[in-house]
Amino acid sequence: MSGGQSWDRARWLWWAALAGGISYFVAVYMRLDGPAIWAWKAAGVGLLAVWAAANARSSDGKLIAAALAFGALGDWLLDSVGMLAGATAFATGHLIAIILYLRNRRPSLTSSQKLLAWVLVPLALLIAWGLTHEAEAALMGAAIAYTGGVAIMAATAWISRFPRYRTGIGAMAFLASDLFIFAGEGGTLSKDVTLLLVWPLYFGGQALIAWGVVNILSREATRS
């Protein structure tokens, strides 16, 4: 991630996003709340969205910026309005990301890559059920439905042409963060444990997704 590359516009936004997202772990650890904290929470991914928009030179560039923007909106809505509003924003972002990844499918896949893509969704649904089946039916249903969308996003990211060790791993980390949320809500793990895992996996995942997609699209645009 060295600086000075002509493809990368507004690098300061990238570093500001990392500063915002990483520093928010202090608020997580201290369990802070309130309007200023909600804005702080949304700032990391929000700045990633602005950075992606600044580097967007194509419709695909606009799609990743939009997907990140809905993620930031979801971050804010979860705390300021409620779970349903936040989940709706995230689901919209996942749908946009799925469209992006399907538009950029990898031309050829190995057998193991195909297997992972096909197995990921049912496996994630099974895990979500296992984490919440002893909780209220409404929580279990919501967990399974939402996990399906995140898992499809992660599977399509994995088979896209974007770097697997950035975008692909980032999408998997995003999925893992949501499963840890359900583990805490369903009582499988203590919330004291999941509290320390969810935000690093989520924000780290979003940052890797953004870096992988924007890097590829912007470099291609500067060569054309």
Backbone as CSV, one residue per row, in Angstrom:
resi,resn,N_x,N_y,N_z,CA_x,CA_y,CA_z,C_x,C_y,C_z
1,MET,0.827,-1.194,0.000,0.000,0.000,0.000,0.869,1.256,0.000
2,SER,1.841,1.286,-0.854,2.749,2.418,-0.897,2.071,3.616,-1.546
3,GLY,2.460,4.824,-1.162,1.833,6.026,-1.679,2.437,6.453,-3.000
4,GLY,1.875,7.565,-3.560,2.430,8.145,-4.758,2.029,7.475,-6.040
5,GLN,1.052,6.601,-6.029,0.645,5.925,-7.239,-0.432,6.755,-7.930
6,SER,-0.291,6.917,-9.260,-1.170,7.818,-9.990,-2.612,7.342,-10.004
7,TRP,-2.812,6.049,-9.803,-4.189,5.541,-9.848,-4.993,5.948,-8.632
8,ASP,-4.320,6.267,-7.538,-4.989,6.476,-6.256,-5.222,7.955,-6.006
9,ARG,-6.477,8.369,-6.067,-6.840,9.742,-5.765,-7.194,9.853,-4.275
10,ALA,-6.885,11.013,-3.697,-7.286,11.320,-2.323,-6.870,10.237,-1.333
11,ARG,-5.579,9.898,-1.361,-5.083,8.872,-0.442,-5.350,9.247,1.021
12,TRP,-5.396,10.543,1.298,-5.630,10.960,2.681,-6.957,10.443,3.207
13,LEU,-7.948,10.268,2.303,-9.237,9.727,2.731,-9.095,8.274,3.193
14,TRP,-8.233,7.520,2.520,-7.981,6.133,2.921,-7.432,6.079,4.341
15,TRP,-6.420,6.912,4.591,-5.821,6.916,5.927,-6.788,7.461,6.975
16,ALA,-7.600,8.438,6.608,-8.605,8.952,7.538,-9.630,7.881,7.874
17,ALA,-10.012,7.085,6.859,-10.958,5.987,7.091,-10.376,4.974,8.071
18,LEU,-9.116,4.604,7.864,-8.475,3.657,8.779,-8.405,4.229,10.196
19,ALA,-8.068,5.491,10.296,-7.993,6.121,11.618,-9.353,6.103,12.299
20,GLY,-10.400,6.433,11.549,-11.742,6.440,12.120,-12.202,5.063,12.538
21,GLY,-11.987,4.076,11.659,-12.442,2.724,11.956,-11.673,2.052,13.067
22,ILE,-10.355,2.204,13.065,-9.538,1.569,14.102,-9.775,2.224,15.453
23,SER,-9.856,3.546,15.467,-10.035,4.251,16.741,-11.397,3.959,17.363
24,TYR,-12.389,3.604,16.543,-13.723,3.338,17.085,-13.718,2.142,18.040
25,PHE,-12.706,1.302,17.960,-12.644,0.167,18.881,-12.572,0.646,20.329
26,VAL,-12.052,1.851,20.529,-12.041,2.423,21.882,-13.473,2.582,22.387
27,ALA,-14.361,3.087,21.522,-15.768,3.249,21.900,-16.425,1.898,22.147
28,VAL,-16.054,0.899,21.333,-16.591,-0.449,21.527,-16.163,-0.988,22.890
29,TYR,-14.871,-0.902,23.172,-14.328,-1.451,24.410,-14.912,-0.764,25.636
30,MET,-15.117,0.556,25.530,-15.620,1.321,26.666,-17.149,1.360,26.703
31,ARG,-17.766,0.762,25.677,-19.228,0.694,25.579,-19.857,2.078,25.641
32,LEU,-19.321,2.979,24.851,-19.849,4.335,24.778,-21.073,4.369,23.878
33,ASP,-21.929,5.347,24.092,-23.152,5.453,23.297,-23.534,6.922,23.164
34,GLY,-24.424,7.194,22.212,-24.888,8.556,22.000,-24.681,8.996,20.568
35,PRO,-25.311,10.091,20.125,-25.229,10.544,18.728,-23.807,10.718,18.201
36,ALA,-22.923,11.279,19.013,-21.539,11.471,18.559,-20.857,10.123,18.327
37,ILE,-21.164,9.136,19.150,-20.575,7.810,19.014,-21.132,7.113,17.773
38,TRP,-22.423,7.317,17.490,-23.013,6.727,16.284,-22.327,7.280,15.031
39,ALA,-22.053,8.589,15.043,-21.363,9.202,13.905,-19.936,8.675,13.785
40,TRP,-19.265,8.510,14.904,-17.910,7.954,14.921,-17.924,6.546,14.323
41,LYS,-18.908,5.767,14.706,-19.017,4.400,14.198,-19.133,4.385,12.681
42,ALA,-19.950,5.294,12.140,-20.185,5.313,10.694,-19.037,5.941,9.908
43,ALA,-18.158,6.653,10.610,-17.130,7.425,9.925,-16.140,6.561,9.157
44,GLY,-15.737,5.431,9.744,-14.720,4.607,9.094,-15.151,4.127,7.726
45,VAL,-16.269,3.417,7.655,-16.748,2.903,6.368,-17.273,4.040,5.501
46,GLY,-17.822,5.090,6.136,-18.267,6.242,5.370,-17.120,6.877,4.597
47,LEU,-15.971,7.021,5.239,-14.808,7.586,4.556,-14.255,6.635,3.502
48,LEU,-14.372,5.326,3.739,-14.010,4.374,2.687,-14.890,4.584,1.459
49,ALA,-16.184,4.842,1.683,-17.106,5.081,0.573,-16.732,6.352,-0.187
50,VAL,-16.369,7.402,0.549,-15.971,8.652,-0.108,-14.684,8.447,-0.902
51,TRP,-13.749,7.714,-0.310,-12.493,7.405,-1.020,-12.766,6.612,-2.285
52,ALA,-13.638,5.607,-2.196,-13.987,4.814,-3.382,-14.655,5.687,-4.428
53,ALA,-15.540,6.589,-4.006,-16.212,7.484,-4.952,-15.209,8.421,-5.633
54,ALA,-14.219,8.886,-4.875,-13.206,9.777,-5.448,-12.383,9.073,-6.513
55,ASN,-12.255,7.749,-6.385,-11.480,6.968,-7.347,-12.343,6.291,-8.408
56,ALA,-13.664,6.492,-8.352,-14.565,5.819,-9.290,-14.438,6.436,-10.681
57,ARG,-14.102,5.607,-11.631,-13.982,6.048,-13.018,-14.896,5.243,-13.937
58,SER,-15.736,4.397,-13.354,-16.615,3.533,-14.134,-17.847,3.217,-13.303
59,SER,-18.803,2.523,-13.918,-20.003,2.126,-13.171,-19.651,1.151,-12.057
60,ASP,-18.657,0.297,-12.270,-18.241,-0.625,-11.212,-17.653,0.135,-10.026
61,GLY,-16.904,1.202,-10.309,-16.364,2.028,-9.240,-17.466,2.685,-8.428
62,LYS,-18.522,3.093,-9.115,-19.659,3.689,-8.404,-20.399,2.646,-7.578
63,LEU,-20.430,1.406,-8.067,-21.109,0.344,-7.323,-20.414,0.055,-5.993
64,ILE,-19.079,-0.038,-6.001,-18.394,-0.328,-4.734,-18.548,0.853,-3.775
65,ALA,-18.544,2.071,-4.305,-18.753,3.236,-3.445,-20.149,3.189,-2.818
66,ALA,-21.149,2.799,-3.614,-22.523,2.720,-3.102,-22.658,1.614,-2.062
67,ALA,-22.044,0.458,-2.321,-22.109,-0.650,-1.363,-21.519,-0.236,-0.022
68,LEU,-20.396,0.464,-0.055,-19.769,0.934,1.180,-20.623,2.003,1.859
69,ALA,-21.235,2.868,1.067,-22.079,3.917,1.633,-23.264,3.324,2.391
70,PHE,-23.873,2.284,1.840,-24.982,1.636,2.541,-24.480,0.917,3.802
71,GLY,-23.250,0.428,3.764,-22.677,-0.153,4.972,-22.529,0.887,6.070
72,ALA,-22.038,2.075,5.703,-21.900,3.156,6.685,-23.266,3.581,7.220
73,LEU,-24.253,3.652,6.320,-25.606,3.993,6.755,-26.134,2.943,7.735
74,GLY,-25.865,1.676,7.436,-26.274,0.609,8.343,-25.618,0.730,9.702
75,ASP,-24.332,1.094,9.722,-23.630,1.290,10.994,-24.357,2.322,11.852
76,TRP,-24.762,3.415,11.226,-25.420,4.487,11.970,-26.842,4.095,12.382
77,LEU,-27.581,3.489,11.458,-28.975,3.153,11.734,-29.123,2.090,12.824
78,LEU,-28.189,1.137,12.880,-28.291,0.085,13.895,-28.427,0.665,15.296
79,ASP,-27.666,1.705,15.577,-27.681,2.287,16.913,-28.680,3.428,17.044
80,SER,-28.846,4.211,15.993,-29.692,5.398,16.098,-31.173,5.092,15.915
81,VAL,-31.498,4.064,15.134,-32.903,3.729,14.857,-33.261,2.338,15.368
82,GLY,-32.499,1.326,14.938,-32.797,-0.024,15.386,-32.273,-1.078,14.439
83,MET,-32.419,-2.336,14.859,-31.865,-3.467,14.128,-32.449,-3.596,12.717
84,LEU,-33.776,-3.451,12.589,-34.411,-3.646,11.290,-33.942,-2.622,10.271
85,ALA,-33.893,-1.357,10.680,-33.447,-0.305,9.769,-31.994,-0.523,9.355
86,GLY,-31.150,-0.859,10.314,-29.750,-1.099,10.006,-29.562,-2.298,9.094
87,ALA,-30.279,-3.382,9.381,-30.162,-4.588,8.566,-30.634,-4.339,7.145
88,THR,-31.664,-3.500,6.982,-32.160,-3.170,5.636,-31.099,-2.431,4.834
89,ALA,-30.415,-1.488,5.472,-29.346,-0.760,4.787,-28.207,-1.699,4.407
90,PHE,-27.828,-2.573,5.322,-26.759,-3.527,5.023,-27.169,-4.470,3.892
91,ALA,-28.408,-4.946,3.931,-28.877,-5.860,2.886,-28.836,-5.187,1.520
92,THR,-29.181,-3.899,1.473,-29.103,-3.155,0.214,-27.660,-3.088,-0.273
93,GLY,-26.751,-2.825,0.640,-25.335,-2.800,0.280,-24.844,-4.144,-0.217
94,HIS,-25.297,-5.229,0.423,-24.903,-6.568,-0.030,-25.409,-6.843,-1.441
95,LEU,-26.644,-6.429,-1.733,-27.202,-6.638,-3.062,-26.388,-5.901,-4.121
96,ILE,-26.006,-4.668,-3.823,-25.178,-3.898,-4.761,-23.836,-4.585,-4.961
97,ALA,-23.241,-5.070,-3.865,-21.947,-5.755,-3.959,-22.067,-7.038,-4.772
98,ILE,-23.145,-7.781,-4.590,-23.359,-9.014,-5.358,-23.423,-8.702,-6.848
99,ILE,-24.145,-7.641,-7.200,-24.219,-7.230,-8.606,-22.825,-6.913,-9.136
100,LEU,-22.055,-6.169,-8.350,-20.688,-5.826,-8.749,-19.857,-7.074,-8.991
101,TYR,-19.895,-8.016,-8.065,-19.055,-9.208,-8.174,-19.495,-10.097,-9.333
102,LEU,-20.785,-10.201,-9.566,-21.261,-11.009,-10.687,-20.897,-10.367,-12.029
103,ARG,-20.857,-9.043,-12.056,-20.404,-8.345,-13.277,-18.910,-8.563,-13.523
104,ASN,-18.206,-8.971,-12.488,-16.751,-9.138,-12.574,-16.346,-10.554,-12.173
105,ARG,-17.075,-11.538,-12.686,-16.747,-12.935,-12.386,-15.375,-13.296,-12.950
106,ARG,-14.667,-14.132,-12.221,-13.367,-14.615,-12.674,-13.577,-15.539,-13.869
107,PRO,-12.790,-15.395,-14.947,-13.011,-16.205,-16.156,-12.920,-17.706,-15.921
108,SER,-12.001,-18.140,-15.077,-11.849,-19.570,-14.803,-11.593,-19.779,-13.318
109,LEU,-12.128,-20.885,-12.807,-12.013,-21.201,-11.393,-11.489,-22.621,-11.228
110,THR,-10.713,-22.842,-10.180,-10.282,-24.196,-9.864,-11.443,-24.935,-9.195
111,SER,-11.317,-26.235,-9.092,-12.369,-27.035,-8.461,-12.580,-26.638,-7.011
112,SER,-11.478,-26.358,-6.298,-11.600,-25.978,-4.882,-12.288,-24.628,-4.727
113,GLN,-12.029,-23.709,-5.652,-12.673,-22.397,-5.595,-14.174,-22.513,-5.854
114,LYS,-14.551,-23.332,-6.821,-15.965,-23.566,-7.093,-16.640,-24.227,-5.899
115,LEU,-15.949,-25.195,-5.293,-16.517,-25.912,-4.156,-16.786,-24.965,-2.999
116,LEU,-15.822,-24.097,-2.702,-15.997,-23.160,-1.603,-17.190,-22.247,-1.864
117,ALA,-17.308,-21.760,-3.088,-18.411,-20.855,-3.410,-19.763,-21.534,-3.221
118,TRP,-19.857,-22.816,-3.616,-21.126,-23.536,-3.499,-21.429,-23.944,-2.060
119,VAL,-20.382,-24.270,-1.304,-20.579,-24.767,0.064,-20.803,-23.628,1.056
120,LEU,-20.255,-22.447,0.748,-20.251,-21.358,1.720,-21.655,-20.975,2.195
121,VAL,-22.586,-20.824,1.278,-23.920,-20.347,1.666,-24.647,-21.354,2.562
122,PRO,-24.791,-22.623,2.147,-25.466,-23.556,3.061,-24.730,-23.741,4.380
123,LEU,-23.395,-23.700,4.355,-22.637,-23.837,5.597,-22.895,-22.652,6.530
124,ALA,-22.903,-21.449,5.971,-23.163,-20.263,6.786,-24.574,-20.301,7.369
125,LEU,-25.545,-20.752,6.568,-26.919,-20.854,7.067,-27.020,-21.869,8.198
126,LEU,-26.306,-22.982,8.047,-26.301,-24.001,9.091,-25.689,-23.459,10.378
127,ILE,-24.599,-22.718,10.245,-23.957,-22.134,11.426,-24.889,-21.127,12.093
128,ALA,-25.544,-20.282,11.280,-26.477,-19.296,11.841,-27.600,-19.978,12.600
129,TRP,-28.104,-21.067,12.039,-29.159,-21.822,12.737,-28.623,-22.399,14.042
130,GLY,-27.431,-22.975,13.988,-26.854,-23.570,15.182,-26.607,-22.562,16.288
131,LEU,-26.298,-21.323,15.908,-26.013,-20.287,16.897,-27.268,-19.692,17.522
132,THR,-28.412,-19.848,16.844,-29.618,-19.150,17.314,-30.828,-20.051,17.503
133,HIS,-30.703,-21.360,17.278,-31.907,-22.207,17.299,-32.530,-22.333,18.685
134,GLU,-31.761,-22.015,19.717,-32.319,-22.066,21.067,-32.823,-20.701,21.533
135,ALA,-32.675,-19.695,20.670,-33.165,-18.357,21.006,-34.604,-18.205,20.513
136,GLU,-35.129,-16.998,20.578,-36.475,-16.742,20.092,-36.561,-17.014,18.596
137,ALA,-37.737,-17.467,18.157,-37.921,-17.812,16.744,-37.659,-16.618,15.834
138,ALA,-38.050,-15.428,16.292,-37.853,-14.229,15.471,-36.371,-13.961,15.235
139,LEU,-35.554,-14.133,16.285,-34.112,-13.932,16.140,-33.522,-14.970,15.204
140,MET,-33.927,-16.224,15.368,-33.405,-17.278,14.508,-33.754,-17.004,13.049
141,GLY,-35.002,-16.633,12.775,-35.419,-16.356,11.402,-34.655,-15.196,10.804
142,ALA,-34.500,-14.130,11.576,-33.771,-12.963,11.082,-32.305,-13.294,10.830
143,ALA,-31.720,-14.080,11.735,-30.307,-14.453,11.585,-30.091,-15.273,10.322
144,ILE,-30.964,-16.222,10.071,-30.818,-17.083,8.891,-31.025,-16.279,7.611
145,ALA,-32.068,-15.436,7.595,-32.350,-14.646,6.398,-31.206,-13.692,6.087
146,TYR,-30.721,-12.984,7.107,-29.657,-12.020,6.870,-28.354,-12.715,6.497
147,THR,-28.066,-13.825,7.167,-26.838,-14.567,6.862,-26.823,-15.035,5.413
148,GLY,-27.980,-15.397,4.891,-28.037,-15.812,3.490,-27.525,-14.734,2.557
149,GLY,-27.946,-13.494,2.793,-27.491,-12.392,1.943,-26.003,-12.133,2.071
150,VAL,-25.494,-12.131,3.304,-24.056,-11.888,3.505,-23.234,-13.015,2.894
151,ALA,-23.710,-14.252,3.040,-22.968,-15.401,2.517,-22.922,-15.379,0.983
152,ILE,-24.019,-14.994,0.346,-24.014,-14.873,-1.118,-23.032,-13.788,-1.544
153,MET,-23.019,-12.674,-0.811,-22.055,-11.611,-1.100,-20.629,-12.142,-0.999
154,ALA,-20.340,-12.885,0.077,-18.985,-13.403,0.268,-18.622,-14.426,-0.808
155,ALA,-19.578,-15.272,-1.177,-19.312,-16.295,-2.199,-19.033,-15.656,-3.556
156,THR,-19.824,-14.638,-3.915,-19.597,-13.991,-5.207,-18.302,-13.173,-5.192
157,ALA,-17.947,-12.617,-4.032,-16.663,-11.921,-3.931,-15.512,-12.888,-4.154
158,TRP,-15.650,-14.097,-3.609,-14.587,-15.091,-3.722,-14.348,-15.525,-5.163
159,ILE,-15.413,-15.579,-5.965,-15.256,-16.015,-7.363,-15.143,-14.841,-8.324
160,SER,-15.038,-13.623,-7.786,-14.852,-12.461,-8.654,-13.380,-12.348,-9.050
161,ARG,-13.101,-11.446,-9.955,-11.722,-11.258,-10.420,-10.912,-10.360,-9.479
162,PHE,-11.551,-9.861,-8.450,-10.825,-9.026,-7.496,-9.964,-9.911,-6.584
163,PRO,-8.870,-9.377,-6.044,-7.912,-10.207,-5.290,-8.564,-10.951,-4.130
164,ARG,-8.366,-12.265,-4.087,-8.983,-13.060,-3.024,-8.389,-12.738,-1.658
165,TYR,-7.102,-12.410,-1.633,-6.476,-12.147,-0.337,-6.722,-10.720,0.139
166,ARG,-7.533,-9.987,-0.590,-8.004,-8.688,-0.130,-9.538,-8.712,-0.122
167,THR,-10.125,-8.596,-1.288,-11.589,-8.558,-1.352,-12.222,-9.861,-0.878
168,GLY,-11.685,-10.998,-1.313,-12.266,-12.282,-0.930,-12.191,-12.525,0.570
169,ILE,-11.009,-12.335,1.139,-10.839,-12.522,2.580,-11.633,-11.473,3.350
170,GLY,-11.684,-10.255,2.822,-12.461,-9.209,3.479,-13.931,-9.565,3.576
171,ALA,-14.481,-10.115,2.491,-15.890,-10.521,2.500,-16.120,-11.662,3.489
172,MET,-15.166,-12.580,3.587,-15.288,-13.676,4.560,-15.240,-13.137,5.987
173,ALA,-14.389,-12.135,6.215,-14.307,-11.528,7.551,-15.622,-10.827,7.903
174,PHE,-16.223,-10.174,6.919,-17.524,-9.529,7.108,-18.552,-10.571,7.535
175,LEU,-18.588,-11.690,6.828,-19.516,-12.776,7.175,-19.250,-13.286,8.585
176,ALA,-17.987,-13.475,8.928,-17.640,-13.965,10.265,-18.099,-12.994,11.346
177,SER,-17.980,-11.703,11.081,-18.389,-10.712,12.084,-19.876,-10.834,12.389
178,ASP,-20.685,-11.060,11.360,-22.122,-11.205,11.585,-22.448,-12.494,12.331
179,LEU,-21.728,-13.554,12.027,-21.960,-14.807,12.745,-21.597,-14.667,14.223
180,PHE,-20.573,-13.896,14.519,-20.237,-13.659,15.924,-21.318,-12.821,16.609
181,ILE,-21.938,-11.887,15.870,-23.059,-11.143,16.452,-24.156,-12.109,16.864
182,PHE,-24.493,-13.036,15.963,-25.560,-13.990,16.261,-25.161,-14.957,17.375
183,ALA,-23.864,-15.255,17.460,-23.398,-16.105,18.559,-23.640,-15.427,19.896
184,GLY,-23.424,-14.106,19.938,-23.671,-13.372,21.167,-25.151,-13.225,21.475
185,GLU,-25.940,-12.905,20.437,-27.374,-12.720,20.637,-28.060,-14.035,20.991
186,GLY,-27.561,-15.134,20.429,-28.179,-16.433,20.684,-27.694,-17.107,21.949
187,GLY,-26.699,-16.506,22.598,-26.212,-17.056,23.858,-25.161,-18.139,23.712
188,THR,-24.707,-18.408,22.481,-23.666,-19.420,22.284,-22.331,-18.954,22.848
189,LEU,-22.033,-17.676,22.657,-20.826,-17.076,23.212,-21.224,-15.878,24.071
190,SER,-20.389,-15.568,25.035,-20.624,-14.394,25.854,-20.475,-13.131,25.008
191,LYS,-21.342,-12.164,25.252,-21.214,-10.895,24.534,-19.927,-10.168,24.897
192,ASP,-19.348,-10.478,26.050,-18.056,-9.897,26.411,-16.968,-10.372,25.455
193,VAL,-17.148,-11.580,24.917,-16.198,-12.127,23.947,-16.479,-11.583,22.555
194,THR,-17.732,-11.666,22.137,-18.072,-11.230,20.776,-17.842,-9.733,20.600
195,LEU,-17.978,-8.978,21.686,-17.746,-7.535,21.629,-16.357,-7.215,21.084
196,LEU,-15.388,-8.045,21.429,-14.002,-7.801,21.032,-13.682,-8.314,19.634
197,LEU,-14.575,-9.099,19.054,-14.313,-9.718,17.762,-15.060,-9.066,16.607
198,VAL,-16.281,-8.622,16.865,-17.151,-8.188,15.775,-16.602,-6.982,15.038
199,TRP,-16.251,-5.919,15.742,-15.826,-4.708,15.044,-14.514,-4.892,14.267
200,PRO,-13.466,-5.492,14.838,-12.248,-5.685,14.032,-12.489,-6.501,12.760
201,LEU,-13.289,-7.574,12.866,-13.585,-8.379,11.684,-14.400,-7.592,10.668
202,TYR,-15.388,-6.859,11.148,-16.258,-6.092,10.243,-15.489,-4.978,9.546
203,PHE,-14.847,-4.096,10.327,-14.181,-2.967,9.690,-12.974,-3.424,8.879
204,GLY,-12.216,-4.380,9.421,-11.101,-4.917,8.649,-11.581,-5.523,7.334
205,GLY,-12.711,-6.228,7.377,-13.272,-6.807,6.168,-13.671,-5.747,5.159
206,GLN,-14.333,-4.701,5.620,-14.758,-3.626,4.711,-13.542,-2.933,4.090
207,ALA,-12.507,-2.706,4.884,-11.307,-2.051,4.368,-10.622,-2.910,3.303
208,LEU,-10.549,-4.226,3.547,-9.942,-5.126,2.562,-10.772,-5.193,1.283
209,ILE,-12.081,-5.247,1.426,-12.957,-5.250,0.247,-12.709,-3.988,-0.580
210,ALA,-12.754,-2.835,0.092,-12.581,-1.568,-0.611,-11.221,-1.496,-1.305
211,TRP,-10.167,-1.876,-0.578,-8.830,-1.775,-1.156,-8.690,-2.674,-2.386
212,GLY,-9.181,-3.899,-2.290,-9.045,-4.817,-3.409,-9.788,-4.358,-4.640
213,VAL,-11.021,-3.917,-4.486,-11.830,-3.513,-5.639,-11.329,-2.202,-6.234
214,VAL,-11.150,-1.193,-5.403,-10.736,0.122,-5.900,-9.366,0.048,-6.555
215,ASN,-8.457,-0.712,-5.960,-7.121,-0.883,-6.521,-7.188,-1.392,-7.958
216,ILE,-7.913,-2.490,-8.174,-7.998,-3.094,-9.504,-8.674,-2.162,-10.499
217,LEU,-9.834,-1.629,-10.127,-10.592,-0.797,-11.062,-9.836,0.478,-11.434
218,SER,-9.207,1.101,-10.446,-8.515,2.359,-10.711,-7.255,2.141,-11.538
219,ARG,-6.522,1.090,-11.269,-5.328,0.786,-12.070,-5.699,0.505,-13.518
220,GLU,-6.786,-0.228,-13.713,-7.232,-0.508,-15.083,-7.629,0.776,-15.807
221,ALA,-8.290,1.670,-15.075,-8.729,2.940,-15.696,-7.547,3.796,-16.105
222,THR,-6.483,3.807,-15.308,-5.330,4.644,-15.647,-4.533,4.076,-16.819
223,ARG,-4.700,2.767,-17.074,-3.982,2.146,-18.198,-4.752,2.280,-19.510
224,SER,-6.053,2.579,-19.427,-6.864,2.618,-20.642,-6.815,3.980,-21.321
